[in-house]
Amino acid sequence: MLELRHLRTLHALREADSLVEAAERLHLTQSALSHQFKELEERLGLQLFVRKTKPLRFTSAGLRLLQLADALLPQLRSAERDLARLAGGTAGRLHMAIECHSCFQWLMPTIDQFRDAWPEVELDLASGFPFAPLPALARGDLDLVVTSDPLEMPGIAYVPLFTYEALLAVANQHPLAAKAYIRPADLAEEVLIHYPVERDRLDIFTRFLDPADIEPAGVRTAELTVMMLQLVASGRGVCSLPNWALHEYSSRGYVTARRLSEKGLHATLYAAIRADMLDAPFMRDFLLTAKDTSFSTLEGVSAAQKDRSSATKRDEAQKAGKRGSPAPSGNG
């Protein structure tokens, strides 16, 4: 019933203070403008302004619509400017969330480089997003989600960033430090320390322990990687981390890192993006920068061989469960 053109004409009428001048501003004839107002008033069943008054006087209904125009039209103009800048490829918005708790090591240098190259792109970063990031991405609340747990969603594309290996950190004096690799049964008597994330999104459970029907003796959560490794070093438990996150500590002899299973537990990290944003110049550049930064700063990562659908990944996980060995996927 009510259209943007009606708000624009009311706004122009208030600014011009006469139908003649308002028609000139809107590039309409006076009769066309009068007809538009008459049509709207008939639809609403309300008079919007008092004719033949000087200065022009609006009714209560007209004033209410002017309040709406004052609220909406500036937002519309701002959106139109943003769209024009997007069309030019020099500006836009990149609001992202991270499902991977240990990603800051490579993500922050990526953001620093990107900000210098694209100063007009509005950047925002959320960690521990208060609601599910992937549905928020589909709604348009977010523009990019870093995840290792892709879900099939209409309009969402997953760009593989890199592949890594999940390792187990144990204290240097722990008996498991003497093993060449860790079997699921080795953790039956251990306290497993992990980030405060649901267990069905953690590789150590879904790809390693659950397929073997093994439960750790206990679990404990910690917000920060350094807190987890302090607990490990002091013999309070063991934890699984991506090889790049663990390398800094194991290379200094702070803890010992061991493979999970003889072949290792591998996963791929993805950037989830709305499909219509894939060709945006600033988005393409961000993804390339993220990959370059990852390979130059992280130990033990490699290029992802190819993107796979979550259905394929689920099939692999189910097969792995039947074999009792982990599938190459999961959450970092």
Beta strands, then each sheet from edge to edge (+ up, - down):
strand 1: 49-50
strand 2: 57-58
strand 3: 92-98
strand 4: 121-127
strand 5: 144-147
strand 6: 156-170
strand 7: 181-182
strand 8: 191-194
strand 9: 218-221
strand 10: 238-242
strand 11: 256-260
strand 12: 265-274
sheet 1: 1+ 2-
sheet 2: 4+ 3+ 5+ 12- 6+ 10- 8- 9-
sheet 3: 4+ 3+ 5+ 12- 6+ 11- 7-
end
